[in-house]
Protein backbone atom coordinates (compact mmCIF):
# COMPACT_ATOMS: atom_id res chain seq x y z
CA UNK A 1 0.00 0.00 0.00
CA UNK A 2 1.20 3.44 -0.85
CA UNK A 3 -0.77 6.56 -0.04
CA UNK A 4 0.17 9.79 -1.78
CA UNK A 5 -1.24 13.26 -1.29
CA UNK A 6 -0.54 15.71 -4.12
CA UNK A 7 -1.40 19.32 -3.33
CA UNK A 8 -4.54 18.00 -1.63
CA UNK A 9 -6.50 20.90 -0.21
CA UNK A 10 -9.86 21.31 1.43
CA UNK A 11 -12.18 24.14 2.32
CA UNK A 12 -14.43 24.03 5.36
CA UNK A 13 -16.50 27.16 5.59
CA UNK A 14 -14.00 29.96 5.12
CA UNK A 15 -11.07 28.00 6.46
CA UNK A 16 -8.62 26.56 3.98
CA UNK A 17 -6.62 23.43 4.79
CA UNK A 18 -3.57 22.36 2.85
CA UNK A 19 -2.22 21.95 0.29
CA UNK A 20 -0.89 18.72 1.75
CA UNK A 21 1.94 16.82 0.09
CA UNK A 22 3.20 13.63 1.66
CA UNK A 23 3.53 9.92 1.04
CA UNK A 24 2.91 7.00 3.38
CA UNK A 25 4.42 3.61 2.62
CA UNK A 26 3.47 0.18 3.94
CA UNK A 27 4.43 -0.41 7.52
CA UNK A 28 5.34 3.21 8.19
CA UNK A 29 4.16 4.76 11.46
CA UNK A 30 3.49 8.45 11.35
CA UNK A 31 2.33 10.72 14.17
CA UNK A 32 0.53 13.99 13.56
CA UNK A 33 1.16 16.67 16.18
CA UNK A 34 -0.15 20.17 16.54
CA UNK A 35 -2.21 22.49 18.69
CA UNK A 36 -5.94 21.97 18.89
CA UNK A 37 -7.76 23.42 15.94
CA UNK A 38 -4.66 23.22 13.73
CA UNK A 39 -6.25 20.64 11.44
CA UNK A 40 -4.85 17.32 12.68
CA UNK A 41 -8.14 15.48 12.63
CA UNK A 42 -9.01 17.16 9.35
CA UNK A 43 -6.08 15.40 7.67
CA UNK A 44 -7.28 12.05 9.02
CA UNK A 45 -10.83 12.70 7.92
CA UNK A 46 -9.70 13.88 4.50
CA UNK A 47 -7.84 10.61 3.95
CA UNK A 48 -10.84 8.70 5.39
CA UNK A 49 -12.88 10.28 2.58
CA UNK A 50 -15.22 12.11 4.91
CA UNK A 51 -14.59 15.36 3.03
CA UNK A 52 -14.48 16.24 -0.65
CA UNK A 53 -11.15 17.57 -1.91
CA UNK A 54 -11.17 21.16 -3.13
CA UNK A 55 -8.17 20.54 -5.35
CA UNK A 56 -5.31 18.12 -5.70
CA UNK A 57 -5.22 14.35 -5.56
CA UNK A 58 -5.13 11.51 -3.07
CA UNK A 59 -3.68 8.35 -4.61
CA UNK A 60 -3.81 4.85 -3.17
CA UNK A 61 -1.41 2.50 -4.95
CA UNK A 62 -1.25 5.02 -7.79
CA UNK A 63 -5.04 5.15 -8.32
CA UNK A 64 -7.16 8.10 -7.30
CA UNK A 65 -9.07 7.36 -4.09
CA UNK A 66 -12.33 8.46 -5.74
CA UNK A 67 -12.13 5.47 -8.06
CA UNK A 68 -12.34 3.03 -5.13
CA UNK A 69 -15.72 1.90 -3.83
CA UNK A 70 -16.37 2.12 -0.09
CA UNK A 71 -16.22 -1.66 0.10
CA UNK A 72 -12.84 -1.81 -1.69
CA UNK A 73 -11.40 0.87 0.57
CA UNK A 74 -12.66 -0.88 3.67
CA UNK A 75 -10.53 -3.92 2.80
CA UNK A 76 -7.32 -1.92 3.14
CA UNK A 77 -8.11 1.05 5.33
CA UNK A 78 -9.48 1.20 8.87
CA UNK A 79 -10.44 4.35 10.76
CA UNK A 80 -10.59 4.84 14.52
CA UNK A 81 -12.57 8.04 15.05
CA UNK A 82 -12.23 10.45 17.94
CA UNK A 83 -15.52 9.96 19.74
CA UNK A 84 -18.83 8.74 18.52
CA UNK A 85 -22.33 8.20 19.73
CA UNK A 86 -24.32 5.12 18.83
CA UNK A 87 -27.99 5.67 18.13
CA UNK A 88 -29.29 2.46 19.71
CA UNK A 89 -27.89 0.27 22.43
CA UNK A 90 -26.00 -2.39 20.49
CA UNK A 91 -24.20 -5.28 22.16
CA UNK A 92 -20.41 -4.84 22.03
CA UNK A 93 -19.94 -8.16 20.19
CA UNK A 94 -22.10 -6.84 17.37
CA UNK A 95 -20.19 -3.54 17.22
CA UNK A 96 -16.92 -5.44 16.80
CA UNK A 97 -18.50 -7.85 14.31
CA UNK A 98 -19.62 -4.87 12.23
CA UNK A 99 -15.96 -4.33 11.41
CA UNK A 100 -16.42 -7.24 9.04
CA UNK A 101 -19.72 -6.13 7.51
CA UNK A 102 -18.31 -5.98 3.98
CA UNK A 103 -15.52 -8.51 4.43
CA UNK A 104 -15.54 -11.01 1.56
CA UNK A 105 -14.39 -13.76 3.88
CA UNK A 106 -17.06 -14.45 6.50
CA UNK A 107 -15.61 -17.60 8.07
CA UNK A 108 -14.37 -17.60 11.65
CA UNK A 109 -16.22 -14.36 12.36
CA UNK A 110 -16.73 -15.17 16.02
CA UNK A 111 -13.13 -16.19 16.52
CA UNK A 112 -11.95 -12.96 14.94
CA UNK A 113 -14.31 -10.92 17.12
CA UNK A 114 -12.99 -12.70 20.19
CA UNK A 115 -9.34 -12.27 19.30
CA UNK A 116 -9.77 -8.64 18.23
CA UNK A 117 -11.44 -7.95 21.58
CA UNK A 118 -8.61 -9.72 23.42
CA UNK A 119 -6.03 -7.69 21.55
CA UNK A 120 -7.78 -4.43 22.39
CA UNK A 121 -7.99 -5.43 26.09
CA UNK A 122 -11.78 -5.47 25.76
CA UNK A 123 -12.73 -9.12 26.13
CA UNK A 124 -14.26 -8.50 29.55
CA UNK A 125 -16.60 -6.00 27.88
CA UNK A 126 -18.11 -8.53 25.49
CA UNK A 127 -21.82 -9.13 25.95
CA UNK A 128 -22.45 -5.69 27.41
CA UNK A 129 -24.41 -2.87 25.83
CA UNK A 130 -22.17 -0.30 24.17
CA UNK A 131 -24.01 2.74 25.51
CA UNK A 132 -23.50 1.67 29.13
CA UNK A 133 -19.68 1.69 28.79
CA UNK A 134 -17.39 4.52 29.85
CA UNK A 135 -15.56 6.62 27.27
CA UNK A 136 -12.36 4.63 27.61
CA UNK A 137 -14.18 1.31 27.33
CA UNK A 138 -16.04 2.53 24.23
CA UNK A 139 -12.70 3.51 22.69
CA UNK A 140 -11.42 -0.03 23.26
CA UNK A 141 -14.48 -1.55 21.58
CA UNK A 142 -13.99 0.73 18.60
CA UNK A 143 -10.33 -0.25 18.45
CA UNK A 144 -11.35 -3.93 18.47
CA UNK A 145 -13.76 -3.15 15.64
CA UNK A 146 -10.92 -1.67 13.56
CA UNK A 147 -8.76 -4.71 14.36
CA UNK A 148 -11.56 -7.00 13.19
CA UNK A 149 -11.89 -5.00 9.98
CA UNK A 150 -8.21 -5.29 9.06
CA UNK A 151 -7.70 -8.72 10.66
CA UNK A 152 -6.88 -10.66 7.50
CA UNK A 153 -5.61 -7.70 5.44
CA UNK A 154 -1.95 -6.99 4.75
CA UNK A 155 -0.14 -3.78 3.79
CA UNK A 156 -3.17 -1.75 4.81
CA UNK A 157 -3.55 1.63 6.45
CA UNK A 158 -4.85 2.51 9.91
CA UNK A 159 -6.03 6.05 10.52
CA UNK A 160 -6.35 6.76 14.22
CA UNK A 161 -7.55 9.97 15.79
CA UNK A 162 -6.34 10.36 19.39
CA UNK A 163 -6.60 6.66 20.13
CA UNK A 164 -5.70 6.94 23.81
CA UNK A 165 -7.11 10.32 24.79
CA UNK A 166 -9.82 8.84 27.01
CA UNK A 167 -7.66 6.22 28.72
CA UNK A 168 -5.64 6.15 31.90
CA UNK A 169 -1.83 6.24 31.52
CA UNK A 170 -1.22 2.52 32.02
CA UNK A 171 -3.68 1.55 29.37
CA UNK A 172 -2.40 4.25 27.00
CA UNK A 173 0.97 2.56 26.53
CA UNK A 174 -0.62 -0.88 26.46
CA UNK A 175 -2.98 0.07 23.65
CA UNK A 176 -0.40 1.99 21.64
CA UNK A 177 1.84 -1.06 21.84
CA UNK A 178 -1.12 -3.19 20.71
CA UNK A 179 -1.80 -0.96 17.72
CA UNK A 180 1.89 -1.10 16.95
CA UNK A 181 2.06 -4.90 17.20
CA UNK A 182 -1.13 -5.37 15.16
CA UNK A 183 0.20 -3.08 12.43
CA UNK A 184 3.67 -4.67 12.35
CA UNK A 185 2.32 -8.22 12.11
CA UNK A 186 0.36 -7.23 8.99
CA UNK A 187 2.67 -4.53 7.68
CA UNK A 188 -0.08 -1.93 8.01
CA UNK A 189 0.88 1.73 7.94
CA UNK A 190 -0.35 3.82 10.88
CA UNK A 191 -1.24 7.49 10.71
CA UNK A 192 -2.16 8.74 14.17
CA UNK A 193 -3.14 12.04 15.72
CA UNK A 194 -1.46 12.19 19.11
CA UNK A 195 -1.32 14.62 22.00
CA UNK A 196 1.56 13.20 23.98
CA UNK A 197 4.96 14.06 22.51
CA UNK A 198 6.57 11.00 24.11
CA UNK A 199 4.02 8.72 22.47
CA UNK A 200 4.80 10.39 19.15
CA UNK A 201 8.54 9.83 19.52
CA UNK A 202 7.91 6.06 19.46
CA UNK A 203 6.71 6.46 15.87
CA UNK A 204 8.85 6.62 12.72
CA UNK A 205 7.91 10.03 11.40
CA UNK A 206 6.35 13.24 12.66
CA UNK A 207 4.04 15.60 10.80
CA UNK A 208 3.71 18.94 12.54
CA UNK A 209 0.54 20.81 11.67
CA UNK A 210 0.02 24.54 12.11
CA UNK A 211 -2.95 26.55 10.90
CA UNK A 212 -4.10 23.99 8.40
CA UNK A 213 -0.67 23.31 6.91
CA UNK A 214 2.07 20.80 7.48
CA UNK A 215 5.06 22.84 8.60
CA UNK A 216 7.47 19.99 9.18
CA UNK A 217 7.77 16.40 8.03
CA UNK A 218 10.71 14.81 9.81
CA UNK A 219 11.92 11.56 11.39
CA UNK A 220 10.69 11.08 14.95
CA UNK A 221 13.86 11.74 16.90
CA UNK A 222 15.24 14.42 19.13
CA UNK A 223 16.26 16.63 16.25
CA UNK A 224 12.66 17.69 16.17
CA UNK A 225 12.99 19.11 19.71
CA UNK A 226 13.32 22.75 18.69
CA UNK A 227 10.45 22.56 16.27
CA UNK A 228 8.24 20.96 18.90
CA UNK A 229 9.13 23.73 21.35
CA UNK A 230 8.19 26.33 18.76
CA UNK A 231 5.00 24.47 17.76
CA UNK A 232 3.58 24.29 21.25
CA UNK A 233 5.26 27.45 22.58
CA UNK A 234 6.83 25.55 25.48
CA UNK A 235 10.31 24.58 26.62
CA UNK A 236 11.22 20.91 26.57
CA UNK A 237 14.01 19.11 28.37
CA UNK A 238 15.60 15.90 27.28
CA UNK A 239 16.02 13.47 30.19
CA UNK A 240 16.95 9.82 30.62
CA UNK A 241 15.00 7.48 32.84
CA UNK A 242 16.52 4.74 34.98
CA UNK A 243 16.47 2.32 32.04
CA UNK A 244 18.45 4.73 29.90
CA UNK A 245 15.47 5.51 27.63
CA UNK A 246 15.05 9.13 26.75
CA UNK A 247 11.93 11.12 27.63
CA UNK A 248 10.94 14.67 26.89
CA UNK A 249 9.56 16.70 29.76
CA UNK A 250 8.12 20.16 29.72
CA UNK A 251 9.98 22.67 31.90
CA UNK A 252 8.67 25.97 33.11
CA UNK B 1 -7.03 -21.52 17.34
CA UNK B 2 -9.88 -21.77 19.81
CA UNK B 3 -13.20 -22.39 18.15
CA UNK B 4 -16.04 -20.37 19.57
CA UNK B 5 -19.30 -22.27 19.50
CA UNK B 6 -22.40 -20.18 19.90
CA UNK B 7 -25.00 -21.83 22.11
CA UNK B 8 -28.44 -22.51 20.71
CA UNK B 9 -30.31 -19.26 21.05
CA UNK B 10 -33.28 -20.24 23.21
CA UNK B 11 -34.45 -16.68 23.74
CA UNK B 12 -34.84 -16.17 19.98
CA UNK B 13 -36.93 -19.32 19.64
CA UNK B 14 -38.95 -18.39 22.69
CA UNK B 15 -39.70 -14.96 21.27
CA UNK B 16 -40.66 -16.44 17.91
CA UNK B 17 -42.97 -19.07 19.41
CA UNK B 18 -44.48 -16.61 21.87
CA UNK B 19 -45.22 -14.09 19.14
CA UNK B 20 -46.79 -16.75 16.95
CA UNK B 21 -48.93 -18.02 19.80
CA UNK B 22 -50.13 -14.57 20.84
CA UNK B 23 -50.85 -13.73 17.20
CA UNK B 24 -52.86 -16.91 16.70
CA UNK B 25 -54.92 -16.35 19.85
CA UNK B 26 -55.56 -12.71 18.92
CA UNK B 27 -56.62 -13.81 15.44
CA UNK B 28 -59.05 -16.43 16.76
CA UNK B 29 -60.56 -13.99 19.24
CA UNK B 30 -60.82 -11.32 16.52
CA UNK B 31 -62.74 -13.50 14.08
CA UNK B 32 -65.06 -14.86 16.78
CA UNK B 33 -66.01 -11.51 18.29
CA UNK B 34 -68.68 -9.41 16.68
CA UNK B 35 -72.38 -8.73 16.31
CA UNK B 36 -72.96 -12.07 14.66
CA UNK B 37 -72.24 -15.28 16.54
CA UNK B 38 -69.89 -17.63 14.72
CA UNK B 39 -70.24 -21.37 15.28
CA UNK B 40 -67.57 -23.96 14.70
CA UNK B 41 -69.57 -25.38 11.82
CA UNK B 42 -69.49 -22.03 9.99
CA UNK B 43 -65.77 -22.44 9.39
CA UNK B 44 -66.39 -25.38 7.09
CA UNK B 45 -69.55 -24.08 5.43
CA UNK B 46 -67.42 -22.27 2.88
CA UNK B 47 -66.46 -25.63 1.40
CA UNK B 48 -70.10 -26.53 0.97
CA UNK B 49 -71.03 -25.21 -2.49
CA UNK B 50 -74.75 -24.97 -1.67
CA UNK B 51 -74.64 -22.36 1.07
CA UNK B 52 -71.11 -21.00 0.88
CA UNK B 53 -72.30 -17.41 0.60
CA UNK B 54 -74.87 -17.29 3.29
CA UNK B 55 -75.14 -16.08 6.84
CA UNK B 56 -72.43 -16.56 9.39
CA UNK B 57 -70.11 -18.37 7.03
CA UNK B 58 -70.22 -15.43 4.62
CA UNK B 59 -69.51 -12.99 7.44
CA UNK B 60 -66.64 -15.15 8.63
CA UNK B 61 -64.91 -15.72 5.31
CA UNK B 62 -65.62 -12.47 3.52
CA UNK B 63 -65.71 -9.90 6.33
CA UNK B 64 -64.05 -11.07 9.54
CA UNK B 65 -61.10 -13.07 8.22
CA UNK B 66 -60.08 -10.57 5.49
CA UNK B 67 -60.40 -7.78 8.03
CA UNK B 68 -58.28 -9.57 10.62
CA UNK B 69 -55.68 -10.45 7.98
CA UNK B 70 -55.66 -6.88 6.65
CA UNK B 71 -55.10 -5.62 10.20
CA UNK B 72 -52.17 -8.04 10.46
CA UNK B 73 -50.69 -6.95 7.11
CA UNK B 74 -51.14 -3.21 7.74
CA UNK B 75 -49.76 -3.56 11.26
CA UNK B 76 -46.75 -5.48 9.96
CA UNK B 77 -46.15 -2.91 7.20
CA UNK B 78 -46.36 -0.03 9.68
CA UNK B 79 -44.09 -1.85 12.15
CA UNK B 80 -41.43 -2.50 9.51
CA UNK B 81 -41.73 1.03 8.10
CA UNK B 82 -41.28 2.43 11.60
CA UNK B 83 -38.29 0.21 12.36
CA UNK B 84 -36.64 1.15 9.06
CA UNK B 85 -37.34 4.88 9.51
CA UNK B 86 -35.88 4.75 13.00
CA UNK B 87 -32.70 3.06 11.87
CA UNK B 88 -32.36 5.33 8.84
CA UNK B 89 -32.69 8.50 10.89
CA UNK B 90 -30.77 6.88 13.78
CA UNK B 91 -33.54 7.99 16.04
CA UNK B 92 -35.87 5.90 18.19
CA UNK B 93 -38.58 8.55 18.02
CA UNK B 94 -38.95 8.49 14.24
CA UNK B 95 -42.31 7.22 13.06
CA UNK B 96 -43.93 7.57 9.63
CA UNK B 97 -46.92 9.28 11.25
CA UNK B 98 -44.91 11.59 13.44
CA UNK B 99 -42.52 12.57 10.66
CA UNK B 100 -45.34 13.52 8.30
CA UNK B 101 -44.96 10.60 5.88
CA UNK B 102 -48.53 9.44 6.42
CA UNK B 103 -49.81 13.03 6.26
CA UNK B 104 -47.90 13.51 3.00
CA UNK B 105 -49.55 10.41 1.58
CA UNK B 106 -52.94 11.61 2.77
CA UNK B 107 -52.36 15.08 1.33
CA UNK B 108 -51.40 13.64 -2.03
CA UNK B 109 -54.55 11.51 -2.07
CA UNK B 110 -56.68 14.59 -1.28
CA UNK B 111 -55.09 16.49 -4.18
CA UNK B 112 -55.66 13.49 -6.42
CA UNK B 113 -59.34 13.13 -5.51
CA UNK B 114 -60.08 16.83 -5.93
CA UNK B 115 -57.97 17.55 -9.01
CA UNK B 116 -58.91 14.42 -10.90
CA UNK B 117 -62.50 14.45 -9.66
CA UNK B 118 -62.42 11.19 -7.76
CA UNK B 119 -60.22 9.54 -10.39
CA UNK B 120 -63.20 9.43 -12.71
CA UNK B 121 -60.93 9.52 -15.76
CA UNK B 122 -59.99 5.93 -14.98
CA UNK B 123 -62.76 3.99 -16.68
CA UNK B 124 -62.63 0.65 -14.87
CA UNK B 125 -63.66 0.32 -11.24
CA UNK B 126 -60.97 -2.33 -10.68
CA UNK B 127 -58.27 0.08 -11.79
CA UNK B 128 -59.66 2.99 -9.82
CA UNK B 129 -58.98 1.18 -6.58
CA UNK B 130 -55.26 1.46 -7.41
CA UNK B 131 -55.28 5.22 -7.88
CA UNK B 132 -55.31 5.94 -4.14
CA UNK B 133 -52.31 3.70 -3.30
CA UNK B 134 -50.40 5.25 -6.18
CA UNK B 135 -51.04 8.80 -4.97
CA UNK B 136 -50.35 7.78 -1.38
CA UNK B 137 -46.98 6.41 -2.46
CA UNK B 138 -46.11 9.62 -4.34
CA UNK B 139 -46.91 11.75 -1.29
CA UNK B 140 -45.05 9.44 1.08
CA UNK B 141 -41.90 9.34 -1.02
CA UNK B 142 -41.87 13.13 -1.50
CA UNK B 143 -42.00 13.64 2.26
CA UNK B 144 -39.31 10.97 2.80
CA UNK B 145 -36.84 12.66 0.47
CA UNK B 146 -37.63 16.01 2.06
CA UNK B 147 -36.94 14.59 5.54
CA UNK B 148 -33.76 12.97 4.31
CA UNK B 149 -32.55 16.30 2.93
CA UNK B 150 -33.28 18.01 6.25
CA UNK B 151 -31.63 15.22 8.25
CA UNK B 152 -28.43 15.51 6.25
CA UNK B 153 -28.12 19.11 5.10
CA UNK B 154 -30.28 21.49 7.11
CA UNK B 155 -29.71 20.17 10.62
CA UNK B 156 -27.42 17.16 10.46
CA UNK B 157 -27.73 14.72 13.33
CA UNK B 158 -30.27 16.78 15.22
CA UNK B 159 -33.24 14.89 16.61
CA UNK B 160 -35.07 18.12 17.40
CA UNK B 161 -34.52 19.37 13.85
CA UNK B 162 -35.97 16.18 12.42
CA UNK B 163 -39.04 16.14 14.65
CA UNK B 164 -39.65 19.85 14.02
CA UNK B 165 -39.46 19.19 10.28
CA UNK B 166 -42.02 16.43 10.81
CA UNK B 167 -44.29 18.89 12.61
CA UNK B 168 -43.86 21.46 9.84
CA UNK B 169 -44.61 18.88 7.14
CA UNK B 170 -47.64 17.64 9.08
CA UNK B 171 -48.94 21.22 9.33
CA UNK B 172 -48.24 21.85 5.65
CA UNK B 173 -50.01 18.66 4.63
CA UNK B 174 -52.90 19.56 6.94
CA UNK B 175 -53.21 22.96 5.28
CA UNK B 176 -53.25 21.49 1.79
CA UNK B 177 -55.80 18.88 2.87
CA UNK B 178 -57.91 21.69 4.33
CA UNK B 179 -57.68 23.61 1.08
CA UNK B 180 -58.68 20.53 -0.89
CA UNK B 181 -61.72 19.86 1.32
CA UNK B 182 -62.68 23.52 0.91
CA UNK B 183 -62.48 23.28 -2.86
CA UNK B 184 -64.07 19.86 -3.14
CA UNK B 185 -67.63 19.29 -4.21
CA UNK B 186 -69.99 17.15 -2.17
CA UNK B 187 -69.16 13.89 -3.79
CA UNK B 188 -65.40 14.41 -3.67
CA UNK B 189 -65.64 15.46 -0.06
CA UNK B 190 -67.56 12.33 0.82
CA UNK B 191 -65.05 10.20 -1.05
CA UNK B 192 -62.06 11.76 0.71
CA UNK B 193 -63.62 11.90 4.17
CA UNK B 194 -64.70 8.30 3.87
CA UNK B 195 -61.13 7.34 3.08
CA UNK B 196 -59.33 9.58 5.57
CA UNK B 197 -61.48 8.67 8.56
CA UNK B 198 -59.84 5.41 7.96
CA UNK B 199 -60.83 2.02 9.17
CA UNK B 200 -60.20 -1.53 8.23
CA UNK B 201 -63.89 -2.02 7.51
CA UNK B 202 -63.47 -2.00 3.74
CA UNK B 203 -61.13 -4.98 3.89
CA UNK B 204 -61.13 -7.26 0.87
CA UNK B 205 -59.15 -10.33 0.05
CA UNK B 206 -57.51 -8.42 -2.81
CA UNK B 207 -56.02 -5.86 -0.39
CA UNK B 208 -54.73 -8.63 1.87
CA UNK B 209 -53.07 -10.24 -1.14
CA UNK B 210 -51.43 -7.04 -2.37
CA UNK B 211 -50.06 -6.15 1.06
CA UNK B 212 -48.86 -9.69 1.63
CA UNK B 213 -47.07 -9.63 -1.73
CA UNK B 214 -45.51 -6.26 -0.99
CA UNK B 215 -44.33 -7.43 2.42
CA UNK B 216 -42.93 -10.68 1.05
CA UNK B 217 -41.02 -8.97 -1.76
CA UNK B 218 -39.99 -6.18 0.62
CA UNK B 219 -38.69 -8.67 3.15
CA UNK B 220 -36.47 -10.44 0.61
CA UNK B 221 -34.91 -7.06 -0.08
CA UNK B 222 -34.88 -5.76 3.49
CA UNK B 223 -33.04 -8.75 4.93
CA UNK B 224 -30.03 -8.02 2.73
CA UNK B 225 -29.85 -4.52 4.21
CA UNK B 226 -30.12 -5.31 7.91
CA UNK B 227 -26.43 -5.67 8.76
CA UNK B 228 -25.70 -2.48 6.78
CA UNK B 229 -28.35 -0.75 8.86
CA UNK B 230 -26.58 -1.99 11.97
CA UNK B 231 -23.41 -0.38 10.65
CA UNK B 232 -25.35 2.82 10.08
CA UNK B 233 -26.21 2.79 13.79
CA UNK B 234 -22.54 3.51 14.45
CA UNK B 235 -22.83 6.71 12.43
CA UNK B 236 -22.73 7.63 8.79
CA UNK B 237 -18.97 8.16 8.62
CA UNK B 238 -18.13 4.91 10.40
CA UNK B 239 -20.54 3.00 8.15
CA UNK B 240 -18.70 4.46 5.16
CA UNK B 241 -15.33 3.48 6.65
CA UNK B 242 -16.66 -0.04 7.07
CA UNK B 243 -17.44 -0.21 3.36
CA UNK B 244 -21.18 0.43 3.40
CA UNK B 245 -22.37 2.63 0.55
CA UNK B 246 -24.45 4.89 2.75
CA UNK B 247 -26.08 7.02 0.05
CA UNK B 248 -27.35 3.95 -1.80
CA UNK B 249 -28.55 2.38 1.43
CA UNK B 250 -30.38 5.58 2.27
CA UNK B 251 -32.22 5.69 -1.06
CA UNK B 252 -33.24 2.03 -0.77
CA UNK B 253 -34.58 2.47 2.76
CA UNK B 254 -36.49 5.62 1.80
CA UNK B 255 -38.19 3.82 -1.08
CA UNK B 256 -39.08 0.95 1.27
CA UNK B 257 -40.45 3.19 4.01
CA UNK B 258 -42.50 5.20 1.52
CA UNK B 259 -43.88 2.08 -0.19
CA UNK B 260 -44.79 0.33 3.02
CA UNK B 261 -46.37 3.31 4.75
CA UNK B 262 -48.02 4.43 1.50
CA UNK B 263 -49.60 1.01 1.04
CA UNK B 264 -50.62 0.83 4.68
CA UNK B 265 -52.32 4.21 4.45
CA UNK B 266 -53.76 3.54 1.01
CA UNK B 267 -56.83 1.48 1.85
CA UNK B 268 -57.42 2.14 5.49
CA UNK B 269 -56.45 5.74 6.12
CA UNK B 270 -54.13 7.10 8.78
CA UNK B 271 -53.31 4.81 11.68
CA UNK B 272 -50.78 6.39 13.97
CA UNK B 273 -48.27 5.18 16.53
CA UNK B 274 -47.98 1.53 15.44
CA UNK B 275 -44.72 2.38 13.67
CA UNK B 276 -43.47 3.97 16.87
CA UNK B 277 -44.73 1.41 19.37
CA UNK B 278 -43.81 -1.86 17.72
CA UNK B 279 -40.07 -1.26 17.11
CA UNK B 280 -39.53 0.31 20.51
CA UNK B 281 -41.25 -2.53 22.33
CA UNK B 282 -39.05 -4.96 20.41
CA UNK B 283 -35.91 -2.97 21.24
CA UNK B 284 -36.77 -2.87 24.92
CA UNK B 285 -37.34 -6.65 25.01
CA UNK B 286 -34.84 -8.04 22.51
CA UNK B 287 -32.18 -5.37 22.00
CA UNK B 288 -31.40 -3.16 19.04
CA UNK B 289 -29.80 -5.57 16.59
CA UNK B 290 -31.66 -4.69 13.37
CA UNK B 291 -31.52 -8.32 12.26
CA UNK B 292 -34.00 -8.94 15.07
CA UNK B 293 -35.65 -5.55 15.52
CA UNK B 294 -37.05 -5.27 11.99
CA UNK B 295 -38.70 -8.72 11.63
CA UNK B 296 -40.06 -8.71 15.19
CA UNK B 297 -41.43 -5.20 14.66
CA UNK B 298 -43.53 -6.68 11.87
CA UNK B 299 -44.94 -9.31 14.23
CA UNK B 300 -45.54 -6.96 17.14
CA UNK B 301 -47.07 -4.29 14.86
CA UNK B 302 -49.42 -6.88 13.39
CA UNK B 303 -50.60 -8.07 16.80
CA UNK B 304 -51.02 -4.54 18.17
CA UNK B 305 -53.15 -3.41 15.25
CA UNK B 306 -55.20 -6.61 15.31
CA UNK B 307 -55.98 -6.11 18.99
CA UNK B 308 -56.72 -2.39 18.51
CA UNK B 309 -59.04 -3.11 15.59
CA UNK B 310 -60.85 -5.88 17.44
CA UNK B 311 -61.53 -3.52 20.35
CA UNK B 312 -62.50 -0.72 17.97
CA UNK B 313 -65.20 -2.71 16.22
CA UNK B 314 -66.60 -4.59 19.21
CA UNK B 315 -66.58 -2.09 22.06
CA UNK B 316 -69.72 -0.29 20.91
CA UNK B 317 -71.63 -2.82 18.77
CA UNK B 318 -73.29 -2.10 16.43
CA UNK B 319 -71.36 1.17 16.04
CA UNK B 320 -67.67 1.16 15.21
CA UNK B 321 -65.03 3.39 16.82
CA UNK B 322 -62.13 4.53 14.57
CA UNK B 323 -59.15 2.24 15.20
CA UNK B 324 -56.78 5.22 15.32
CA UNK B 325 -58.27 6.15 18.69
CA UNK B 326 -57.04 2.94 20.27
CA UNK B 327 -53.61 3.02 18.68
CA UNK B 328 -53.22 6.58 19.94
CA UNK B 329 -54.45 5.57 23.40
CA UNK B 330 -51.71 2.93 23.56
CA UNK B 331 -49.08 4.94 21.70
CA UNK B 332 -49.38 8.34 23.34
CA UNK B 333 -48.22 7.25 26.81
CA UNK B 334 -45.45 5.11 25.30
CA UNK B 335 -44.19 8.10 23.35
CA UNK B 336 -44.01 10.15 26.54
CA UNK B 337 -42.06 7.39 28.28
CA UNK B 338 -39.60 7.26 25.38
CA UNK B 339 -39.27 11.01 25.38
CA UNK B 340 -38.34 10.89 29.03
CA UNK B 341 -35.79 8.15 28.42
CA UNK B 342 -34.13 9.89 25.47
CA UNK B 343 -34.48 13.46 26.66
CA UNK B 344 -30.74 13.87 27.06
CA UNK B 345 -30.32 13.26 23.35
CA UNK B 346 -32.98 15.67 22.17
CA UNK B 347 -30.65 18.58 21.49
Interface residues (C-beta under 8 A of the other chain):
Chain A: X45 X48 X49 X50 X69 X70 X71 X72 X73 X74 X75 X77 X78 X79 X81 X84 X85 X86 X87 X88 X89 X90 X91 X94 X95 X98 X99 X101 X102 X108 X110 X111 X114 X129 X149
Chain B: X1 X2 X3 X4 X6 X87 X90 X91 X92 X227 X228 X230 X231 X233 X234 X235 X237 X238 X240 X241 X242 X243 X244 X245 X246 X283 X287 X288 X289 X345
